[in-house]
Protein backbone atom coordinates (compact mmCIF):
# COMPACT_ATOMS: atom_id res chain seq x y z
CA UNK A 1 0.00 0.00 0.00
CA UNK A 2 2.90 2.32 0.76
CA UNK A 3 4.40 1.65 -2.67
CA UNK A 4 1.03 2.32 -4.31
CA UNK A 5 0.67 5.59 -2.41
CA UNK A 6 4.16 6.62 -3.51
CA UNK A 7 3.32 5.88 -7.13
CA UNK A 8 0.07 7.82 -6.85
CA UNK A 9 2.00 10.75 -5.39
CA UNK A 10 4.41 10.67 -8.32
CA UNK A 11 1.53 10.46 -10.80
CA UNK A 12 -0.24 13.45 -9.28
CA UNK A 13 3.05 15.37 -9.26
CA UNK A 14 3.51 14.74 -12.98
CA UNK A 15 -0.09 15.73 -13.72
CA UNK A 16 0.36 18.91 -11.69
CA UNK A 17 3.55 19.85 -13.53
CA UNK A 18 1.94 19.21 -16.92
CA UNK A 19 -1.12 21.28 -16.03
CA UNK A 20 1.00 24.18 -14.76
CA UNK A 21 3.27 23.99 -17.82
CA UNK A 22 0.38 24.18 -20.28
CA UNK A 23 -1.18 26.89 -18.13
CA UNK A 24 2.01 28.92 -18.46
CA UNK A 25 1.81 28.70 -22.24
CA UNK A 26 -1.84 29.76 -22.07
CA UNK A 27 -0.92 32.82 -19.97
CA UNK A 28 1.59 33.92 -22.60
CA UNK A 29 -1.00 33.37 -25.32
CA UNK A 30 -3.60 35.33 -23.34
CA UNK A 31 -1.18 38.21 -23.02
CA UNK A 32 -1.04 38.52 -26.82
CA UNK A 33 -4.74 37.81 -27.42
CA UNK A 34 -6.46 40.56 -25.47
CA UNK A 35 -7.11 42.28 -22.13
CA UNK A 36 -7.32 40.70 -18.72
CA UNK A 37 -4.93 39.26 -16.14
CA UNK A 38 -4.23 36.04 -18.01
CA UNK A 39 -6.77 34.06 -16.01
CA UNK A 40 -5.38 34.54 -12.48
CA UNK A 41 -8.68 35.57 -10.92
CA UNK A 42 -10.75 33.17 -13.03
CA UNK A 43 -8.50 30.31 -11.90
CA UNK A 44 -9.49 30.90 -8.28
CA UNK A 45 -13.15 30.39 -9.13
CA UNK A 46 -12.43 27.29 -11.20
CA UNK A 47 -10.27 25.87 -8.40
CA UNK A 48 -13.11 26.29 -5.90
CA UNK A 49 -15.69 24.83 -8.29
CA UNK A 50 -13.70 21.78 -9.40
CA UNK A 51 -12.45 20.95 -5.90
CA UNK A 52 -15.98 21.28 -4.47
CA UNK A 53 -17.35 18.85 -7.07
CA UNK A 54 -14.48 16.44 -6.42
CA UNK A 55 -14.90 16.65 -2.65
CA UNK A 56 -18.67 16.11 -2.76
CA UNK A 57 -18.28 13.11 -5.06
CA UNK A 58 -15.40 11.48 -3.15
CA UNK A 59 -15.81 12.59 0.48
CA UNK A 60 -15.64 9.67 2.86
CA UNK A 61 -14.54 10.84 6.29
CA UNK A 62 -14.53 14.60 5.99
CA UNK A 63 -18.21 14.79 6.91
CA UNK A 64 -17.17 13.90 10.47
CA UNK A 65 -15.02 16.99 10.89
CA UNK A 66 -17.18 18.41 13.68
CA UNK A 67 -15.55 17.49 16.95
CA UNK A 68 -12.56 15.90 15.26
CA UNK A 69 -9.30 16.74 17.10
CA UNK A 70 -7.23 19.21 15.12
CA UNK A 71 -9.90 19.75 12.45
CA UNK A 72 -10.11 23.52 12.90
CA UNK A 73 -6.34 23.82 12.90
CA UNK A 74 -6.19 21.75 9.71
CA UNK A 75 -8.76 23.96 8.00
CA UNK A 76 -6.81 27.03 9.12
CA UNK A 77 -3.65 25.62 7.52
CA UNK A 78 -5.63 24.98 4.32
CA UNK A 79 -6.88 28.57 4.33
CA UNK A 80 -3.35 29.90 4.84
CA UNK A 81 -2.06 27.75 1.99
CA UNK A 82 -4.81 29.13 -0.24
CA UNK A 83 -3.86 32.72 0.55
CA UNK A 84 -0.19 31.98 -0.10
CA UNK A 85 -0.60 29.89 -3.25
CA UNK A 86 -3.89 30.82 -4.89
CA UNK A 87 -4.02 34.51 -4.01
CA UNK A 88 -0.36 35.55 -3.83
CA UNK A 89 1.91 33.04 -5.56
CA UNK A 90 -0.39 32.46 -8.52
CA UNK A 91 -0.88 36.17 -9.16
CA UNK A 92 2.90 36.72 -8.95
CA UNK A 93 3.53 33.85 -11.35
CA UNK A 94 1.04 35.25 -13.85
CA UNK A 95 2.90 38.57 -13.66
CA UNK A 96 6.18 36.74 -14.18
CA UNK A 97 4.95 34.96 -17.31
CA UNK A 98 3.47 38.21 -18.57
CA UNK A 99 6.87 39.92 -18.28
CA UNK A 100 9.17 37.02 -19.19
CA UNK A 101 7.13 34.74 -21.44
CA UNK A 102 6.17 31.09 -20.90
CA UNK A 103 9.64 29.53 -21.20
CA UNK A 104 11.53 31.91 -18.91
CA UNK A 105 8.61 32.07 -16.50
CA UNK A 106 8.57 28.27 -16.22
CA UNK A 107 12.35 28.24 -15.74
CA UNK A 108 12.18 30.71 -12.87
CA UNK A 109 9.33 28.65 -11.38
CA UNK A 110 12.02 26.02 -10.67
CA UNK A 111 12.74 28.15 -7.61
CA UNK A 112 9.76 26.38 -6.02
CA UNK A 113 11.58 23.07 -5.32
CA UNK A 114 14.62 25.06 -4.17
CA UNK A 115 12.61 26.79 -1.44
CA UNK A 116 10.50 23.67 -0.81
CA UNK A 117 13.54 21.56 0.07
CA UNK A 118 14.87 24.27 2.38
CA UNK A 119 11.51 24.69 4.10
CA UNK A 120 11.09 20.93 4.36
CA UNK A 121 14.38 20.68 6.22
CA UNK A 122 13.66 23.66 8.50
CA UNK A 123 9.95 23.19 9.24
CA UNK A 124 9.17 19.52 8.54
CA UNK A 125 12.35 17.94 9.88
CA UNK A 126 13.35 16.37 6.57
CA UNK A 127 16.95 15.32 6.01
CA UNK A 128 19.11 17.28 3.56
CA UNK A 129 20.77 14.45 1.64
CA UNK A 130 23.62 14.85 -0.81
CA UNK A 131 21.18 14.28 -3.70
CA UNK A 132 18.91 17.07 -2.46
CA UNK A 133 21.88 19.37 -1.94
CA UNK A 134 23.09 18.66 -5.47
CA UNK A 135 19.64 19.42 -6.83
CA UNK A 136 19.54 22.71 -4.94
CA UNK A 137 22.89 23.73 -6.41
CA UNK A 138 21.80 22.83 -9.95
CA UNK A 139 18.57 24.84 -9.60
CA UNK A 140 20.40 27.85 -8.17
CA UNK A 141 23.07 27.78 -10.88
CA UNK A 142 20.58 27.36 -13.74
CA UNK A 143 18.28 30.16 -12.60
CA UNK A 144 21.22 32.47 -11.85
CA UNK A 145 22.73 31.78 -15.28
CA UNK A 146 19.41 32.53 -17.01
CA UNK A 147 19.02 35.82 -15.17
CA UNK A 148 22.64 36.82 -15.74
CA UNK A 149 22.48 36.16 -19.49
CA UNK A 150 19.25 38.11 -19.90
CA UNK A 151 20.44 41.07 -17.83
CA UNK A 152 23.80 41.16 -19.61
CA UNK A 153 22.10 41.10 -23.01
CA UNK A 154 19.41 43.64 -22.24
CA UNK A 155 19.94 46.82 -24.22
CA UNK A 156 22.62 45.33 -26.48
CA UNK A 157 20.19 44.22 -29.14
CA UNK A 158 16.64 44.99 -30.11
CA UNK A 159 14.30 42.04 -29.97
CA UNK A 160 10.87 41.94 -31.59
CA UNK A 161 8.19 43.54 -29.44
CA UNK A 162 6.53 40.18 -28.77
CA UNK A 163 9.83 38.71 -27.46
CA UNK A 164 10.94 41.55 -25.22
CA UNK A 165 11.19 40.75 -21.53
CA UNK A 166 10.87 42.83 -18.39
CA UNK A 167 13.63 41.99 -15.86
CA UNK A 168 11.15 42.71 -13.05
CA UNK A 169 9.54 39.42 -14.06
CA UNK A 170 12.40 37.60 -12.34
CA UNK A 171 11.46 39.29 -9.07
CA UNK A 172 7.83 38.23 -9.51
CA UNK A 173 8.91 34.68 -10.34
CA UNK A 174 11.22 34.33 -7.35
CA UNK A 175 8.62 35.78 -4.99
CA UNK A 176 6.06 33.40 -6.47
CA UNK A 177 8.34 30.43 -5.80
CA UNK A 178 8.83 31.55 -2.21
CA UNK A 179 5.07 31.85 -1.66
CA UNK A 180 4.35 28.49 -3.34
CA UNK A 181 6.94 26.71 -1.19
CA UNK A 182 5.47 28.29 1.95
CA UNK A 183 2.03 27.15 0.84
CA UNK A 184 3.27 23.57 0.38
CA UNK A 185 4.45 23.51 4.00
CA UNK A 186 1.07 24.83 5.14
CA UNK A 187 -0.69 22.18 3.03
CA UNK A 188 1.41 19.43 4.58
CA UNK A 189 0.56 20.61 8.10
CA UNK A 190 -3.12 20.75 7.13
CA UNK A 191 -3.12 17.31 5.50
CA UNK A 192 -1.49 15.80 8.59
CA UNK A 193 -4.60 16.89 10.51
CA UNK A 194 -7.27 16.51 7.80
CA UNK A 195 -6.10 14.10 5.07
CA UNK A 196 -8.42 15.28 2.31
CA UNK A 197 -6.83 16.94 -0.73
CA UNK A 198 -10.09 18.04 -2.35
CA UNK A 199 -11.37 19.66 0.84
CA UNK A 200 -8.02 21.36 1.37
CA UNK A 201 -8.04 22.76 -2.15
CA UNK A 202 -11.61 24.01 -1.75
CA UNK A 203 -10.94 25.72 1.59
CA UNK A 204 -7.81 27.33 0.18
CA UNK A 205 -9.65 28.57 -2.91
CA UNK A 206 -12.46 30.02 -0.79
CA UNK A 207 -9.89 31.82 1.36
CA UNK A 208 -8.36 33.29 -1.80
CA UNK A 209 -11.80 34.35 -3.07
CA UNK A 210 -12.46 36.06 0.24
CA UNK A 211 -9.19 37.92 -0.17
CA UNK A 212 -10.20 39.17 -3.63
CA UNK A 213 -13.66 40.18 -2.41
CA UNK A 214 -12.19 42.14 0.49
CA UNK A 215 -9.66 43.77 -1.83
CA UNK A 216 -12.48 44.78 -4.19
CA UNK A 217 -14.36 46.41 -1.32
CA UNK A 218 -11.46 48.56 -0.12
CA UNK A 219 -9.69 49.34 -3.40
CA UNK A 220 -11.28 50.90 -6.47
CA UNK A 221 -8.26 49.92 -8.59
CA UNK A 222 -8.50 46.29 -7.45
CA UNK A 223 -12.24 46.29 -8.08
CA UNK A 224 -11.68 47.57 -11.63
CA UNK A 225 -8.98 44.95 -12.20
CA UNK A 226 -11.24 42.12 -11.05
CA UNK A 227 -14.17 43.27 -13.17
CA UNK A 228 -11.94 43.62 -16.24
CA UNK A 229 -10.55 40.13 -15.70
CA UNK A 230 -14.00 38.59 -15.35
CA UNK A 231 -15.58 40.23 -18.40
CA UNK A 232 -12.58 39.91 -20.72
CA UNK A 233 -13.40 37.66 -23.68
CA UNK A 234 -10.10 35.85 -23.83
CA UNK A 235 -10.21 32.12 -24.52
CA UNK A 236 -6.60 31.60 -23.47
CA UNK A 237 -7.31 33.17 -20.08
CA UNK A 238 -10.03 30.57 -19.64
CA UNK A 239 -7.65 27.77 -20.63
CA UNK A 240 -5.02 29.05 -18.20
CA UNK A 241 -7.59 29.22 -15.39
CA UNK A 242 -8.70 25.60 -15.93
CA UNK A 243 -5.10 24.36 -16.14
CA UNK A 244 -4.07 26.07 -12.92
CA UNK A 245 -7.15 24.80 -11.12
CA UNK A 246 -6.37 21.23 -12.20
CA UNK A 247 -2.70 21.67 -11.31
CA UNK A 248 -3.57 22.95 -7.84
CA UNK A 249 -5.84 19.99 -7.09
CA UNK A 250 -3.26 17.49 -8.39
CA UNK A 251 -0.57 19.14 -6.28
CA UNK A 252 -2.65 18.76 -3.13
CA UNK A 253 -3.05 15.03 -3.79
CA UNK A 254 0.66 14.72 -4.59
CA UNK A 255 1.50 16.17 -1.17
CA UNK A 256 -1.14 13.98 0.48
CA UNK A 257 0.29 10.76 -0.97
C-alpha positions in Angstrom: 0.0 0.0 0.0 2.9 2.3 0.8 4.4 1.6 -2.7 1.0 2.3 -4.3 0.7 5.6 -2.4 4.2 6.6 -3.5 3.3 5.9 -7.1 0.1 7.8 -6.8 2.0 10.8 -5.4 4.4 10.7 -8.3 1.5 10.5 -10.8 -0.2 13.5 -9.3 3.0 15.4 -9.3 3.5 14.7 -13.0 -0.1 15.7 -13.7 0.4 18.9 -11.7 3.6 19.8 -13.5 1.9 19.2 -16.9 -1.1 21.3 -16.0 1.0 24.2 -14.8 3.3 24.0 -17.8 0.4 24.2 -20.3 -1.2 26.9 -18.1 2.0 28.9 -18.5 1.8 28.7 -22.2 -1.8 29.8 -22.1 -0.9 32.8 -20.0 1.6 33.9 -22.6 -1.0 33.4 -25.3 -3.6 35.3 -23.3 -1.2 38.2 -23.0 -1.0 38.5 -26.8 -4.7 37.8 -27.4 -6.5 40.6 -25.5 -7.1 42.3 -22.1 -7.3 40.7 -18.7 -4.9 39.3 -16.1 -4.2 36.0 -18.0 -6.8 34.1 -16.0 -5.4 34.5 -12.5 -8.7 35.6 -10.9 -10.7 33.2 -13.0 -8.5 30.3 -11.9 -9.5 30.9 -8.3 -13.2 30.4 -9.1 -12.4 27.3 -11.2 -10.3 25.9 -8.4 -13.1 26.3 -5.9 -15.7 24.8 -8.3 -13.7 21.8 -9.4 -12.4 21.0 -5.9 -16.0 21.3 -4.5 -17.4 18.8 -7.1 -14.5 16.4 -6.4 -14.9 16.6 -2.7 -18.7 16.1 -2.8 -18.3 13.1 -5.1 -15.4 11.5 -3.2 -15.8 12.6 0.5 -15.6 9.7 2.9 -14.5 10.8 6.3 -14.5 14.6 6.0 -18.2 14.8 6.9 -17.2 13.9 10.5 -15.0 17.0 10.9 -17.2 18.4 13.7 -15.5 17.5 17.0 -12.6 15.9 15.3 -9.3 16.7 17.1 -7.2 19.2 15.1 -9.9 19.7 12.5 -10.1 23.5 12.9 -6.3 23.8 12.9 -6.2 21.8 9.7 -8.8 24.0 8.0 -6.8 27.0 9.1 -3.6 25.6 7.5 -5.6 25.0 4.3 -6.9 28.6 4.3 -3.4 29.9 4.8 -2.1 27.7 2.0 -4.8 29.1 -0.2 -3.9 32.7 0.6 -0.2 32.0 -0.1 -0.6 29.9 -3.2 -3.9 30.8 -4.9 -4.0 34.5 -4.0 -0.4 35.6 -3.8 1.9 33.0 -5.6 -0.4 32.5 -8.5 -0.9 36.2 -9.2 2.9 36.7 -9.0 3.5 33.9 -11.3 1.0 35.3 -13.8 2.9 38.6 -13.7 6.2 36.7 -14.2 4.9 35.0 -17.3 3.5 38.2 -18.6 6.9 39.9 -18.3 9.2 37.0 -19.2 7.1 34.7 -21.4 6.2 31.1 -20.9 9.6 29.5 -21.2 11.5 31.9 -18.9 8.6 32.1 -16.5 8.6 28.3 -16.2 12.3 28.2 -15.7 12.2 30.7 -12.9 9.3 28.6 -11.4 12.0 26.0 -10.7 12.7 28.2 -7.6 9.8 26.4 -6.0 11.6 23.1 -5.3 14.6 25.1 -4.2 12.6 26.8 -1.4 10.5 23.7 -0.8 13.5 21.6 0.1 14.9 24.3 2.4 11.5 24.7 4.1 11.1 20.9 4.4 14.4 20.7 6.2 13.7 23.7 8.5 9.9 23.2 9.2 9.2 19.5 8.5 12.3 17.9 9.9 13.4 16.4 6.6 17.0 15.3 6.0 19.1 17.3 3.6 20.8 14.5 1.6 23.6 14.8 -0.8 21.2 14.3 -3.7 18.9 17.1 -2.5 21.9 19.4 -1.9 23.1 18.7 -5.5 19.6 19.4 -6.8 19.5 22.7 -4.9 22.9 23.7 -6.4 21.8 22.8 -9.9 18.6 24.8 -9.6 20.4 27.9 -8.2 23.1 27.8 -10.9 20.6 27.4 -13.7 18.3 30.2 -12.6 21.2 32.5 -11.8 22.7 31.8 -15.3 19.4 32.5 -17.0 19.0 35.8 -15.2 22.6 36.8 -15.7 22.5 36.2 -19.5 19.2 38.1 -19.9 20.4 41.1 -17.8 23.8 41.2 -19.6 22.1 41.1 -23.0 19.4 43.6 -22.2 19.9 46.8 -24.2 22.6 45.3 -26.5 20.2 44.2 -29.1 16.6 45.0 -30.1 14.3 42.0 -30.0 10.9 41.9 -31.6 8.2 43.5 -29.4 6.5 40.2 -28.8 9.8 38.7 -27.5 10.9 41.5 -25.2 11.2 40.8 -21.5 10.9 42.8 -18.4 13.6 42.0 -15.9 11.1 42.7 -13.1 9.5 39.4 -14.1 12.4 37.6 -12.3 11.5 39.3 -9.1 7.8 38.2 -9.5 8.9 34.7 -10.3 11.2 34.3 -7.3 8.6 35.8 -5.0 6.1 33.4 -6.5 8.3 30.4 -5.8 8.8 31.5 -2.2 5.1 31.8 -1.7 4.4 28.5 -3.3 6.9 26.7 -1.2 5.5 28.3 2.0 2.0 27.2 0.8 3.3 23.6 0.4 4.4 23.5 4.0 1.1 24.8 5.1 -0.7 22.2 3.0 1.4 19.4 4.6 0.6 20.6 8.1 -3.1 20.7 7.1 -3.1 17.3 5.5 -1.5 15.8 8.6 -4.6 16.9 10.5 -7.3 16.5 7.8 -6.1 14.1 5.1 -8.4 15.3 2.3 -6.8 16.9 -0.7 -10.1 18.0 -2.4 -11.4 19.7 0.8 -8.0 21.4 1.4 -8.0 22.8 -2.2 -11.6 24.0 -1.8 -10.9 25.7 1.6 -7.8 27.3 0.2 -9.6 28.6 -2.9 -12.5 30.0 -0.8 -9.9 31.8 1.4 -8.4 33.3 -1.8 -11.8 34.3 -3.1 -12.5 36.1 0.2 -9.2 37.9 -0.2 -10.2 39.2 -3.6 -13.7 40.2 -2.4 -12.2 42.1 0.5 -9.7 43.8 -1.8 -12.5 44.8 -4.2 -14.4 46.4 -1.3 -11.5 48.6 -0.1 -9.7 49.3 -3.4 -11.3 50.9 -6.5 -8.3 49.9 -8.6 -8.5 46.3 -7.5 -12.2 46.3 -8.1 -11.7 47.6 -11.6 -9.0 45.0 -12.2 -11.2 42.1 -11.0 -14.2 43.3 -13.2 -11.9 43.6 -16.2 -10.5 40.1 -15.7 -14.0 38.6 -15.4 -15.6 40.2 -18.4 -12.6 39.9 -20.7 -13.4 37.7 -23.7 -10.1 35.9 -23.8 -10.2 32.1 -24.5 -6.6 31.6 -23.5 -7.3 33.2 -20.1 -10.0 30.6 -19.6 -7.7 27.8 -20.6 -5.0 29.0 -18.2 -7.6 29.2 -15.4 -8.7 25.6 -15.9 -5.1 24.4 -16.1 -4.1 26.1 -12.9 -7.2 24.8 -11.1 -6.4 21.2 -12.2 -2.7 21.7 -11.3 -3.6 23.0 -7.8 -5.8 20.0 -7.1 -3.3 17.5 -8.4 -0.6 19.1 -6.3 -2.6 18.8 -3.1 -3.1 15.0 -3.8 0.7 14.7 -4.6 1.5 16.2 -1.2 -1.1 14.0 0.5 0.3 10.8 -1.0 
